[in-house]
């Protein structure tokens, strides 16, 4: 069964980033490469590297 999760790709390593528990403007760390990402939008899900 597929869930409609807000998922996007890490801009650094293209790993799947799950934004289910994130808020816009918040940050999340990529579990694969450790990059700190800022949540820009949830619909569609979009992240960018944090400064
Ligand atoms: Zn990554």
mmCIF file of the protein (N, C-alpha, C, O) and its ligand, coordinates in Angstrom:
data_MODEL
# 
_entry.id   MODEL 
# 
loop_
_entity.id 
_entity.type 
_entity.pdbx_number_of_molecules 
1 polymer     1 
2 non-polymer 1 
# 
_entity_poly.entity_id                      1 
_entity_poly.type                           'polypeptide(L)' 
_entity_poly.nstd_linkage                   no 
_entity_poly.nstd_monomer                   no 
_entity_poly.pdbx_seq_one_letter_code       
;(UNK)(UNK)(UNK)(UNK)(UNK)(UNK)(UNK)(UNK)(UNK)(UNK)(UNK)(UNK)(UNK)(UNK)(UNK)(UNK)
(UNK)(UNK)(UNK)(UNK)(UNK)(UNK)(UNK)(UNK)(UNK)(UNK)(UNK)(UNK)(UNK)(UNK)(UNK)(UNK)
(UNK)(UNK)(UNK)(UNK)(UNK)(UNK)(UNK)(UNK)(UNK)(UNK)(UNK)(UNK)(UNK)(UNK)(UNK)(UNK)
(UNK)(UNK)(UNK)
;
_entity_poly.pdbx_seq_one_letter_code_can   XXXXXXXXXXXXXXXXXXXXXXXXXXXXXXXXXXXXXXXXXXXXXXXXXXX 
_entity_poly.pdbx_strand_id                 A 
# 
loop_
_entity_poly_seq.entity_id 
_entity_poly_seq.num 
_entity_poly_seq.mon_id 
_entity_poly_seq.hetero 
1 1  UNK n 
1 2  UNK n 
1 3  UNK n 
1 4  UNK n 
1 5  UNK n 
1 6  UNK n 
1 7  UNK n 
1 8  UNK n 
1 9  UNK n 
1 10 UNK n 
1 11 UNK n 
1 12 UNK n 
1 13 UNK n 
1 14 UNK n 
1 15 UNK n 
1 16 UNK n 
1 17 UNK n 
1 18 UNK n 
1 19 UNK n 
1 20 UNK n 
1 21 UNK n 
1 22 UNK n 
1 23 UNK n 
1 24 UNK n 
1 25 UNK n 
1 26 UNK n 
1 27 UNK n 
1 28 UNK n 
1 29 UNK n 
1 30 UNK n 
1 31 UNK n 
1 32 UNK n 
1 33 UNK n 
1 34 UNK n 
1 35 UNK n 
1 36 UNK n 
1 37 UNK n 
1 38 UNK n 
1 39 UNK n 
1 40 UNK n 
1 41 UNK n 
1 42 UNK n 
1 43 UNK n 
1 44 UNK n 
1 45 UNK n 
1 46 UNK n 
1 47 UNK n 
1 48 UNK n 
1 49 UNK n 
1 50 UNK n 
1 51 UNK n 
# 
loop_
_struct_asym.id 
_struct_asym.entity_id 
A 1 
B 2 
# 
loop_
_chem_comp.id 
_chem_comp.type 
_chem_comp.mon_nstd_flag 
UNK 'L-peptide linking' . 
ZN  non-polymer         . 
# 
_pdbx_entity_nonpoly.entity_id   2 
_pdbx_entity_nonpoly.name        ? 
_pdbx_entity_nonpoly.comp_id     ZN 
# 
_pdbx_nonpoly_scheme.asym_id         B 
_pdbx_nonpoly_scheme.entity_id       2 
_pdbx_nonpoly_scheme.mon_id          ZN 
_pdbx_nonpoly_scheme.ndb_seq_num     1 
_pdbx_nonpoly_scheme.pdb_seq_num     101 
_pdbx_nonpoly_scheme.auth_seq_num    101 
_pdbx_nonpoly_scheme.pdb_mon_id      ZN 
_pdbx_nonpoly_scheme.auth_mon_id     ZN 
_pdbx_nonpoly_scheme.pdb_strand_id   A 
_pdbx_nonpoly_scheme.pdb_ins_code    . 
# 
loop_
_atom_site.group_PDB 
_atom_site.id 
_atom_site.type_symbol 
_atom_site.label_atom_id 
_atom_site.label_alt_id 
_atom_site.label_comp_id 
_atom_site.label_asym_id 
_atom_site.label_entity_id 
_atom_site.label_seq_id 
_atom_site.pdbx_PDB_ins_code 
_atom_site.Cartn_x 
_atom_site.Cartn_y 
_atom_site.Cartn_z 
_atom_site.occupancy 
_atom_site.B_iso_or_equiv 
_atom_site.pdbx_formal_charge 
_atom_site.auth_seq_id 
_atom_site.auth_comp_id 
_atom_site.auth_asym_id 
_atom_site.auth_atom_id 
_atom_site.pdbx_PDB_model_num 
ATOM   1   N  N  . UNK A 1 1  ? 0.842  -1.194 0.000  1.00 0.00 ? 1   UNK A N  1 
ATOM   2   C  CA . UNK A 1 1  ? 0.000  0.000  0.000  1.00 0.00 ? 1   UNK A CA 1 
ATOM   3   C  C  . UNK A 1 1  ? 0.880  1.248  0.000  1.00 0.00 ? 1   UNK A C  1 
ATOM   4   O  O  . UNK A 1 1  ? 1.795  1.379  0.814  1.00 0.00 ? 1   UNK A O  1 
ATOM   5   N  N  . UNK A 1 2  ? 0.597  2.137  -0.902 1.00 0.00 ? 2   UNK A N  1 
ATOM   6   C  CA . UNK A 1 2  ? 1.381  3.359  -1.018 1.00 0.00 ? 2   UNK A CA 1 
ATOM   7   C  C  . UNK A 1 2  ? 0.729  4.473  -0.200 1.00 0.00 ? 2   UNK A C  1 
ATOM   8   O  O  . UNK A 1 2  ? -0.470 4.729  -0.314 1.00 0.00 ? 2   UNK A O  1 
ATOM   9   N  N  . UNK A 1 3  ? 1.532  5.116  0.612  1.00 0.00 ? 3   UNK A N  1 
ATOM   10  C  CA . UNK A 1 3  ? 1.034  6.267  1.344  1.00 0.00 ? 3   UNK A CA 1 
ATOM   11  C  C  . UNK A 1 3  ? 1.383  7.530  0.577  1.00 0.00 ? 3   UNK A C  1 
ATOM   12  O  O  . UNK A 1 3  ? 2.390  7.586  -0.131 1.00 0.00 ? 3   UNK A O  1 
ATOM   13  N  N  . UNK A 1 4  ? 0.552  8.526  0.723  1.00 0.00 ? 4   UNK A N  1 
ATOM   14  C  CA . UNK A 1 4  ? 0.797  9.782  0.032  1.00 0.00 ? 4   UNK A CA 1 
ATOM   15  C  C  . UNK A 1 4  ? 1.657  10.684 0.907  1.00 0.00 ? 4   UNK A C  1 
ATOM   16  O  O  . UNK A 1 4  ? 1.196  11.674 1.475  1.00 0.00 ? 4   UNK A O  1 
ATOM   17  N  N  . UNK A 1 5  ? 2.912  10.303 0.990  1.00 0.00 ? 5   UNK A N  1 
ATOM   18  C  CA . UNK A 1 5  ? 3.832  11.057 1.827  1.00 0.00 ? 5   UNK A CA 1 
ATOM   19  C  C  . UNK A 1 5  ? 4.493  12.171 1.021  1.00 0.00 ? 5   UNK A C  1 
ATOM   20  O  O  . UNK A 1 5  ? 4.698  12.029 -0.185 1.00 0.00 ? 5   UNK A O  1 
ATOM   21  N  N  . UNK A 1 6  ? 4.830  13.288 1.688  1.00 0.00 ? 6   UNK A N  1 
ATOM   22  C  CA . UNK A 1 6  ? 5.585  14.331 0.998  1.00 0.00 ? 6   UNK A CA 1 
ATOM   23  C  C  . UNK A 1 6  ? 7.061  13.953 0.930  1.00 0.00 ? 6   UNK A C  1 
ATOM   24  O  O  . UNK A 1 6  ? 7.807  14.144 1.890  1.00 0.00 ? 6   UNK A O  1 
ATOM   25  N  N  . UNK A 1 7  ? 7.463  13.426 -0.192 1.00 0.00 ? 7   UNK A N  1 
ATOM   26  C  CA . UNK A 1 7  ? 8.830  12.932 -0.352 1.00 0.00 ? 7   UNK A CA 1 
ATOM   27  C  C  . UNK A 1 7  ? 9.508  13.664 -1.498 1.00 0.00 ? 7   UNK A C  1 
ATOM   28  O  O  . UNK A 1 7  ? 8.918  13.872 -2.558 1.00 0.00 ? 7   UNK A O  1 
ATOM   29  N  N  . UNK A 1 8  ? 10.747 14.049 -1.271 1.00 0.00 ? 8   UNK A N  1 
ATOM   30  C  CA . UNK A 1 8  ? 11.528 14.673 -2.324 1.00 0.00 ? 8   UNK A CA 1 
ATOM   31  C  C  . UNK A 1 8  ? 12.940 14.097 -2.287 1.00 0.00 ? 8   UNK A C  1 
ATOM   32  O  O  . UNK A 1 8  ? 13.219 13.179 -1.517 1.00 0.00 ? 8   UNK A O  1 
ATOM   33  N  N  . UNK A 1 9  ? 13.821 14.631 -3.111 1.00 0.00 ? 9   UNK A N  1 
ATOM   34  C  CA . UNK A 1 9  ? 15.177 14.104 -3.184 1.00 0.00 ? 9   UNK A CA 1 
ATOM   35  C  C  . UNK A 1 9  ? 16.165 15.086 -2.571 1.00 0.00 ? 9   UNK A C  1 
ATOM   36  O  O  . UNK A 1 9  ? 16.033 16.300 -2.730 1.00 0.00 ? 9   UNK A O  1 
ATOM   37  N  N  . UNK A 1 10 ? 17.150 14.549 -1.872 1.00 0.00 ? 10  UNK A N  1 
ATOM   38  C  CA . UNK A 1 10 ? 18.231 15.364 -1.325 1.00 0.00 ? 10  UNK A CA 1 
ATOM   39  C  C  . UNK A 1 10 ? 18.980 16.028 -2.483 1.00 0.00 ? 10  UNK A C  1 
ATOM   40  O  O  . UNK A 1 10 ? 19.389 15.346 -3.423 1.00 0.00 ? 10  UNK A O  1 
ATOM   41  N  N  . UNK A 1 11 ? 19.164 17.356 -2.425 1.00 0.00 ? 11  UNK A N  1 
ATOM   42  C  CA . UNK A 1 11 ? 19.873 18.044 -3.509 1.00 0.00 ? 11  UNK A CA 1 
ATOM   43  C  C  . UNK A 1 11 ? 21.358 17.693 -3.546 1.00 0.00 ? 11  UNK A C  1 
ATOM   44  O  O  . UNK A 1 11 ? 22.036 17.946 -4.543 1.00 0.00 ? 11  UNK A O  1 
ATOM   45  N  N  . UNK A 1 12 ? 21.855 17.117 -2.472 1.00 0.00 ? 12  UNK A N  1 
ATOM   46  C  CA . UNK A 1 12 ? 23.276 16.771 -2.407 1.00 0.00 ? 12  UNK A CA 1 
ATOM   47  C  C  . UNK A 1 12 ? 23.542 15.360 -2.928 1.00 0.00 ? 12  UNK A C  1 
ATOM   48  O  O  . UNK A 1 12 ? 24.482 15.149 -3.695 1.00 0.00 ? 12  UNK A O  1 
ATOM   49  N  N  . UNK A 1 13 ? 22.725 14.398 -2.517 1.00 0.00 ? 13  UNK A N  1 
ATOM   50  C  CA . UNK A 1 13 ? 23.025 13.007 -2.855 1.00 0.00 ? 13  UNK A CA 1 
ATOM   51  C  C  . UNK A 1 13 ? 21.853 12.273 -3.507 1.00 0.00 ? 13  UNK A C  1 
ATOM   52  O  O  . UNK A 1 13 ? 21.970 11.099 -3.858 1.00 0.00 ? 13  UNK A O  1 
ATOM   53  N  N  . UNK A 1 14 ? 20.716 12.974 -3.670 1.00 0.00 ? 14  UNK A N  1 
ATOM   54  C  CA . UNK A 1 14 ? 19.530 12.404 -4.323 1.00 0.00 ? 14  UNK A CA 1 
ATOM   55  C  C  . UNK A 1 14 ? 18.846 11.317 -3.521 1.00 0.00 ? 14  UNK A C  1 
ATOM   56  O  O  . UNK A 1 14 ? 18.008 10.591 -4.055 1.00 0.00 ? 14  UNK A O  1 
ATOM   57  N  N  . UNK A 1 15 ? 19.187 11.192 -2.248 1.00 0.00 ? 15  UNK A N  1 
ATOM   58  C  CA . UNK A 1 15 ? 18.476 10.238 -1.395 1.00 0.00 ? 15  UNK A CA 1 
ATOM   59  C  C  . UNK A 1 15 ? 17.048 10.739 -1.160 1.00 0.00 ? 15  UNK A C  1 
ATOM   60  O  O  . UNK A 1 15 ? 16.761 11.931 -1.273 1.00 0.00 ? 15  UNK A O  1 
ATOM   61  N  N  . UNK A 1 16 ? 16.175 9.807  -0.834 1.00 0.00 ? 16  UNK A N  1 
ATOM   62  C  CA . UNK A 1 16 ? 14.798 10.175 -0.550 1.00 0.00 ? 16  UNK A CA 1 
ATOM   63  C  C  . UNK A 1 16 ? 14.712 10.900 0.787  1.00 0.00 ? 16  UNK A C  1 
ATOM   64  O  O  . UNK A 1 16 ? 15.233 10.438 1.802  1.00 0.00 ? 16  UNK A O  1 
ATOM   65  N  N  . UNK A 1 17 ? 14.037 12.050 0.758  1.00 0.00 ? 17  UNK A N  1 
ATOM   66  C  CA . UNK A 1 17 ? 13.835 12.836 1.973  1.00 0.00 ? 17  UNK A CA 1 
ATOM   67  C  C  . UNK A 1 17 ? 12.345 12.855 2.275  1.00 0.00 ? 17  UNK A C  1 
ATOM   68  O  O  . UNK A 1 17 ? 11.543 13.319 1.465  1.00 0.00 ? 17  UNK A O  1 
ATOM   69  N  N  . UNK A 1 18 ? 11.988 12.352 3.433  1.00 0.00 ? 18  UNK A N  1 
ATOM   70  C  CA . UNK A 1 18 ? 10.588 12.291 3.845  1.00 0.00 ? 18  UNK A CA 1 
ATOM   71  C  C  . UNK A 1 18 ? 10.259 13.516 4.703  1.00 0.00 ? 18  UNK A C  1 
ATOM   72  O  O  . UNK A 1 18 ? 10.822 13.697 5.782  1.00 0.00 ? 18  UNK A O  1 
ATOM   73  N  N  . UNK A 1 19 ? 9.351  14.343 4.216  1.00 0.00 ? 19  UNK A N  1 
ATOM   74  C  CA . UNK A 1 19 ? 9.006  15.583 4.912  1.00 0.00 ? 19  UNK A CA 1 
ATOM   75  C  C  . UNK A 1 19 ? 7.732  15.466 5.734  1.00 0.00 ? 19  UNK A C  1 
ATOM   76  O  O  . UNK A 1 19 ? 7.132  16.472 6.113  1.00 0.00 ? 19  UNK A O  1 
ATOM   77  N  N  . UNK A 1 20 ? 7.320  14.225 6.008  1.00 0.00 ? 20  UNK A N  1 
ATOM   78  C  CA . UNK A 1 20 ? 6.069  14.003 6.732  1.00 0.00 ? 20  UNK A CA 1 
ATOM   79  C  C  . UNK A 1 20 ? 6.005  14.781 8.039  1.00 0.00 ? 20  UNK A C  1 
ATOM   80  O  O  . UNK A 1 20 ? 4.967  15.347 8.382  1.00 0.00 ? 20  UNK A O  1 
ATOM   81  N  N  . UNK A 1 21 ? 7.108  14.806 8.760  1.00 0.00 ? 21  UNK A N  1 
ATOM   82  C  CA . UNK A 1 21 ? 7.092  15.443 10.077 1.00 0.00 ? 21  UNK A CA 1 
ATOM   83  C  C  . UNK A 1 21 ? 7.796  16.789 10.083 1.00 0.00 ? 21  UNK A C  1 
ATOM   84  O  O  . UNK A 1 21 ? 8.233  17.266 11.130 1.00 0.00 ? 21  UNK A O  1 
ATOM   85  N  N  . UNK A 1 22 ? 7.905  17.400 8.904  1.00 0.00 ? 22  UNK A N  1 
ATOM   86  C  CA . UNK A 1 22 ? 8.578  18.680 8.790  1.00 0.00 ? 22  UNK A CA 1 
ATOM   87  C  C  . UNK A 1 22 ? 7.598  19.813 8.561  1.00 0.00 ? 22  UNK A C  1 
ATOM   88  O  O  . UNK A 1 22 ? 6.485  19.609 8.075  1.00 0.00 ? 22  UNK A O  1 
ATOM   89  N  N  . UNK A 1 23 ? 8.033  21.012 8.919  1.00 0.00 ? 23  UNK A N  1 
ATOM   90  C  CA . UNK A 1 23 ? 7.247  22.209 8.655  1.00 0.00 ? 23  UNK A CA 1 
ATOM   91  C  C  . UNK A 1 23 ? 8.012  23.084 7.674  1.00 0.00 ? 23  UNK A C  1 
ATOM   92  O  O  . UNK A 1 23 ? 9.238  23.020 7.597  1.00 0.00 ? 23  UNK A O  1 
ATOM   93  N  N  . UNK A 1 24 ? 7.283  23.898 6.929  1.00 0.00 ? 24  UNK A N  1 
ATOM   94  C  CA . UNK A 1 24 ? 7.922  24.834 6.021  1.00 0.00 ? 24  UNK A CA 1 
ATOM   95  C  C  . UNK A 1 24 ? 8.800  25.788 6.827  1.00 0.00 ? 24  UNK A C  1 
ATOM   96  O  O  . UNK A 1 24 ? 8.368  26.338 7.840  1.00 0.00 ? 24  UNK A O  1 
ATOM   97  N  N  . UNK A 1 25 ? 10.023 25.976 6.371  1.00 0.00 ? 25  UNK A N  1 
ATOM   98  C  CA . UNK A 1 25 ? 10.961 26.843 7.074  1.00 0.00 ? 25  UNK A CA 1 
ATOM   99  C  C  . UNK A 1 25 ? 11.799 26.095 8.085  1.00 0.00 ? 25  UNK A C  1 
ATOM   100 O  O  . UNK A 1 25 ? 12.762 26.641 8.622  1.00 0.00 ? 25  UNK A O  1 
ATOM   101 N  N  . UNK A 1 26 ? 11.444 24.850 8.351  1.00 0.00 ? 26  UNK A N  1 
ATOM   102 C  CA . UNK A 1 26 ? 12.197 24.041 9.283  1.00 0.00 ? 26  UNK A CA 1 
ATOM   103 C  C  . UNK A 1 26 ? 13.371 23.376 8.591  1.00 0.00 ? 26  UNK A C  1 
ATOM   104 O  O  . UNK A 1 26 ? 13.555 23.520 7.383  1.00 0.00 ? 26  UNK A O  1 
ATOM   105 N  N  . UNK A 1 27 ? 14.155 22.658 9.351  1.00 0.00 ? 27  UNK A N  1 
ATOM   106 C  CA . UNK A 1 27 ? 15.311 21.982 8.777  1.00 0.00 ? 27  UNK A CA 1 
ATOM   107 C  C  . UNK A 1 27 ? 15.224 20.485 9.034  1.00 0.00 ? 27  UNK A C  1 
ATOM   108 O  O  . UNK A 1 27 ? 14.592 20.027 9.986  1.00 0.00 ? 27  UNK A O  1 
ATOM   109 N  N  . UNK A 1 28 ? 15.880 19.743 8.154  1.00 0.00 ? 28  UNK A N  1 
ATOM   110 C  CA . UNK A 1 28 ? 15.951 18.297 8.282  1.00 0.00 ? 28  UNK A CA 1 
ATOM   111 C  C  . UNK A 1 28 ? 17.331 17.881 7.819  1.00 0.00 ? 28  UNK A C  1 
ATOM   112 O  O  . UNK A 1 28 ? 17.896 18.489 6.911  1.00 0.00 ? 28  UNK A O  1 
ATOM   113 N  N  . UNK A 1 29 ? 17.872 16.851 8.437  1.00 0.00 ? 29  UNK A N  1 
ATOM   114 C  CA . UNK A 1 29 ? 19.188 16.376 8.047  1.00 0.00 ? 29  UNK A CA 1 
ATOM   115 C  C  . UNK A 1 29 ? 19.044 15.124 7.202  1.00 0.00 ? 29  UNK A C  1 
ATOM   116 O  O  . UNK A 1 29 ? 18.340 14.188 7.584  1.00 0.00 ? 29  UNK A O  1 
ATOM   117 N  N  . UNK A 1 30 ? 19.707 15.104 6.060  1.00 0.00 ? 30  UNK A N  1 
ATOM   118 C  CA . UNK A 1 30 ? 19.694 13.925 5.202  1.00 0.00 ? 30  UNK A CA 1 
ATOM   119 C  C  . UNK A 1 30 ? 20.331 12.762 5.936  1.00 0.00 ? 30  UNK A C  1 
ATOM   120 O  O  . UNK A 1 30 ? 21.442 12.870 6.454  1.00 0.00 ? 30  UNK A O  1 
ATOM   121 N  N  . UNK A 1 31 ? 19.615 11.647 5.975  1.00 0.00 ? 31  UNK A N  1 
ATOM   122 C  CA . UNK A 1 31 ? 20.130 10.497 6.726  1.00 0.00 ? 31  UNK A CA 1 
ATOM   123 C  C  . UNK A 1 31 ? 21.257 9.793  5.986  1.00 0.00 ? 31  UNK A C  1 
ATOM   124 O  O  . UNK A 1 31 ? 21.979 8.991  6.579  1.00 0.00 ? 31  UNK A O  1 
ATOM   125 N  N  . UNK A 1 32 ? 21.418 10.082 4.701  1.00 0.00 ? 32  UNK A N  1 
ATOM   126 C  CA . UNK A 1 32 ? 22.444 9.419  3.904  1.00 0.00 ? 32  UNK A CA 1 
ATOM   127 C  C  . UNK A 1 32 ? 23.753 10.208 3.894  1.00 0.00 ? 32  UNK A C  1 
ATOM   128 O  O  . UNK A 1 32 ? 24.811 9.654  4.193  1.00 0.00 ? 32  UNK A O  1 
ATOM   129 N  N  . UNK A 1 33 ? 23.688 11.507 3.550  1.00 0.00 ? 33  UNK A N  1 
ATOM   130 C  CA . UNK A 1 33 ? 24.924 12.286 3.418  1.00 0.00 ? 33  UNK A CA 1 
ATOM   131 C  C  . UNK A 1 33 ? 25.125 13.287 4.547  1.00 0.00 ? 33  UNK A C  1 
ATOM   132 O  O  . UNK A 1 33 ? 26.194 13.887 4.663  1.00 0.00 ? 33  UNK A O  1 
ATOM   133 N  N  . UNK A 1 34 ? 24.101 13.471 5.380  1.00 0.00 ? 34  UNK A N  1 
ATOM   134 C  CA . UNK A 1 34 ? 24.253 14.358 6.524  1.00 0.00 ? 34  UNK A CA 1 
ATOM   135 C  C  . UNK A 1 34 ? 24.069 15.829 6.213  1.00 0.00 ? 34  UNK A C  1 
ATOM   136 O  O  . UNK A 1 34 ? 24.283 16.673 7.084  1.00 0.00 ? 34  UNK A O  1 
ATOM   137 N  N  . UNK A 1 35 ? 23.675 16.154 4.992  1.00 0.00 ? 35  UNK A N  1 
ATOM   138 C  CA . UNK A 1 35 ? 23.465 17.548 4.636  1.00 0.00 ? 35  UNK A CA 1 
ATOM   139 C  C  . UNK A 1 35 ? 22.292 18.127 5.409  1.00 0.00 ? 35  UNK A C  1 
ATOM   140 O  O  . UNK A 1 35 ? 21.279 17.458 5.613  1.00 0.00 ? 35  UNK A O  1 
ATOM   141 N  N  . UNK A 1 36 ? 22.435 19.382 5.841  1.00 0.00 ? 36  UNK A N  1 
ATOM   142 C  CA . UNK A 1 36 ? 21.333 20.058 6.505  1.00 0.00 ? 36  UNK A CA 1 
ATOM   143 C  C  . UNK A 1 36 ? 20.489 20.738 5.443  1.00 0.00 ? 36  UNK A C  1 
ATOM   144 O  O  . UNK A 1 36 ? 20.994 21.517 4.634  1.00 0.00 ? 36  UNK A O  1 
ATOM   145 N  N  . UNK A 1 37 ? 19.200 20.435 5.455  1.00 0.00 ? 37  UNK A N  1 
ATOM   146 C  CA . UNK A 1 37 ? 18.293 20.919 4.419  1.00 0.00 ? 37  UNK A CA 1 
ATOM   147 C  C  . UNK A 1 37 ? 17.199 21.781 5.028  1.00 0.00 ? 37  UNK A C  1 
ATOM   148 O  O  . UNK A 1 37 ? 16.718 21.514 6.129  1.00 0.00 ? 37  UNK A O  1 
ATOM   149 N  N  . UNK A 1 38 ? 16.816 22.814 4.298  1.00 0.00 ? 38  UNK A N  1 
ATOM   150 C  CA . UNK A 1 38 ? 15.723 23.679 4.709  1.00 0.00 ? 38  UNK A CA 1 
ATOM   151 C  C  . UNK A 1 38 ? 14.487 23.300 3.908  1.00 0.00 ? 38  UNK A C  1 
ATOM   152 O  O  . UNK A 1 38 ? 14.551 23.125 2.691  1.00 0.00 ? 38  UNK A O  1 
ATOM   153 N  N  . UNK A 1 39 ? 13.373 23.176 4.595  1.00 0.00 ? 39  UNK A N  1 
ATOM   154 C  CA . UNK A 1 39 ? 12.117 22.835 3.922  1.00 0.00 ? 39  UNK A CA 1 
ATOM   155 C  C  . UNK A 1 39 ? 11.520 24.105 3.316  1.00 0.00 ? 39  UNK A C  1 
ATOM   156 O  O  . UNK A 1 39 ? 11.134 25.027 4.034  1.00 0.00 ? 39  UNK A O  1 
ATOM   157 N  N  . UNK A 1 40 ? 11.450 24.140 1.985  1.00 0.00 ? 40  UNK A N  1 
ATOM   158 C  CA . UNK A 1 40 ? 10.930 25.315 1.284  1.00 0.00 ? 40  UNK A CA 1 
ATOM   159 C  C  . UNK A 1 40 ? 9.435  25.213 1.053  1.00 0.00 ? 40  UNK A C  1 
ATOM   160 O  O  . UNK A 1 40 ? 8.727  26.219 1.098  1.00 0.00 ? 40  UNK A O  1 
ATOM   161 N  N  . UNK A 1 41 ? 8.953  24.009 0.809  1.00 0.00 ? 41  UNK A N  1 
ATOM   162 C  CA . UNK A 1 41 ? 7.536  23.806 0.507  1.00 0.00 ? 41  UNK A CA 1 
ATOM   163 C  C  . UNK A 1 41 ? 7.196  22.354 0.755  1.00 0.00 ? 41  UNK A C  1 
ATOM   164 O  O  . UNK A 1 41 ? 8.071  21.488 0.761  1.00 0.00 ? 41  UNK A O  1 
ATOM   165 N  N  . UNK A 1 42 ? 5.897  22.090 0.964  1.00 0.00 ? 42  UNK A N  1 
ATOM   166 C  CA . UNK A 1 42 ? 5.440  20.719 1.199  1.00 0.00 ? 42  UNK A CA 1 
ATOM   167 C  C  . UNK A 1 42 ? 4.553  20.208 0.065  1.00 0.00 ? 42  UNK A C  1 
ATOM   168 O  O  . UNK A 1 42 ? 4.367  18.998 -0.071 1.00 0.00 ? 42  UNK A O  1 
ATOM   169 N  N  . UNK A 1 43 ? 4.018  21.086 -0.727 1.00 0.00 ? 43  UNK A N  1 
ATOM   170 C  CA . UNK A 1 43 ? 3.129  20.670 -1.818 1.00 0.00 ? 43  UNK A CA 1 
ATOM   171 C  C  . UNK A 1 43 ? 3.369  21.493 -3.060 1.00 0.00 ? 43  UNK A C  1 
ATOM   172 O  O  . UNK A 1 43 ? 2.711  22.516 -3.253 1.00 0.00 ? 43  UNK A O  1 
ATOM   173 N  N  . UNK A 1 44 ? 4.297  21.078 -3.912 1.00 0.00 ? 44  UNK A N  1 
ATOM   174 C  CA . UNK A 1 44 ? 5.044  19.838 -3.820 1.00 0.00 ? 44  UNK A CA 1 
ATOM   175 C  C  . UNK A 1 44 ? 6.211  19.977 -2.847 1.00 0.00 ? 44  UNK A C  1 
ATOM   176 O  O  . UNK A 1 44 ? 6.695  21.084 -2.610 1.00 0.00 ? 44  UNK A O  1 
ATOM   177 N  N  . UNK A 1 45 ? 6.662  18.861 -2.286 1.00 0.00 ? 45  UNK A N  1 
ATOM   178 C  CA . UNK A 1 45 ? 7.771  18.916 -1.344 1.00 0.00 ? 45  UNK A CA 1 
ATOM   179 C  C  . UNK A 1 45 ? 9.046  19.419 -2.012 1.00 0.00 ? 45  UNK A C  1 
ATOM   180 O  O  . UNK A 1 45 ? 9.431  18.951 -3.083 1.00 0.00 ? 45  UNK A O  1 
ATOM   181 N  N  . UNK A 1 46 ? 9.688  20.375 -1.362 1.00 0.00 ? 46  UNK A N  1 
ATOM   182 C  CA . UNK A 1 46 ? 10.905 20.947 -1.918 1.00 0.00 ? 46  UNK A CA 1 
ATOM   183 C  C  . UNK A 1 46 ? 11.842 21.329 -0.789 1.00 0.00 ? 46  UNK A C  1 
ATOM   184 O  O  . UNK A 1 46 ? 11.419 21.921 0.204  1.00 0.00 ? 46  UNK A O  1 
ATOM   185 N  N  . UNK A 1 47 ? 13.112 20.992 -0.940 1.00 0.00 ? 47  UNK A N  1 
ATOM   186 C  CA . UNK A 1 47 ? 14.110 21.348 0.056  1.00 0.00 ? 47  UNK A CA 1 
ATOM   187 C  C  . UNK A 1 47 ? 15.316 21.964 -0.644 1.00 0.00 ? 47  UNK A C  1 
ATOM   188 O  O  . UNK A 1 47 ? 15.513 21.787 -1.846 1.00 0.00 ? 47  UNK A O  1 
ATOM   189 N  N  . UNK A 1 48 ? 16.118 22.690 0.133  1.00 0.00 ? 48  UNK A N  1 
ATOM   190 C  CA . UNK A 1 48 ? 17.361 23.238 -0.390 1.00 0.00 ? 48  UNK A CA 1 
ATOM   191 C  C  . UNK A 1 48 ? 18.411 23.112 0.704  1.00 0.00 ? 48  UNK A C  1 
ATOM   192 O  O  . UNK A 1 48 ? 18.087 22.974 1.884  1.00 0.00 ? 48  UNK A O  1 
ATOM   193 N  N  . UNK A 1 49 ? 19.652 23.159 0.301  1.00 0.00 ? 49  UNK A N  1 
ATOM   194 C  CA . UNK A 1 49 ? 20.725 23.066 1.267  1.00 0.00 ? 49  UNK A CA 1 
ATOM   195 C  C  . UNK A 1 49 ? 20.698 24.278 2.194  1.00 0.00 ? 49  UNK A C  1 
ATOM   196 O  O  . UNK A 1 49 ? 20.507 25.409 1.748  1.00 0.00 ? 49  UNK A O  1 
ATOM   197 N  N  . UNK A 1 50 ? 20.891 24.029 3.481  1.00 0.00 ? 50  UNK A N  1 
ATOM   198 C  CA . UNK A 1 50 ? 20.952 25.124 4.446  1.00 0.00 ? 50  UNK A CA 1 
ATOM   199 C  C  . UNK A 1 50 ? 22.292 25.827 4.300  1.00 0.00 ? 50  UNK A C  1 
ATOM   200 O  O  . UNK A 1 50 ? 23.277 25.217 3.884  1.00 0.00 ? 50  UNK A O  1 
ATOM   201 N  N  . UNK A 1 51 ? 22.328 27.099 4.639  1.00 0.00 ? 51  UNK A N  1 
ATOM   202 C  CA . UNK A 1 51 ? 23.571 27.865 4.557  1.00 0.00 ? 51  UNK A CA 1 
ATOM   203 C  C  . UNK A 1 51 ? 24.512 27.457 5.673  1.00 0.00 ? 51  UNK A C  1 
ATOM   204 O  O  . UNK A 1 51 ? 25.617 27.991 5.776  1.00 0.00 ? 51  UNK A O  1 
HETATM 205 ZN ZN . ZN  B 2 .  ? 21.826 13.623 1.078  1.00 0.00 ? 101 ZN  A ZN 1 
# 
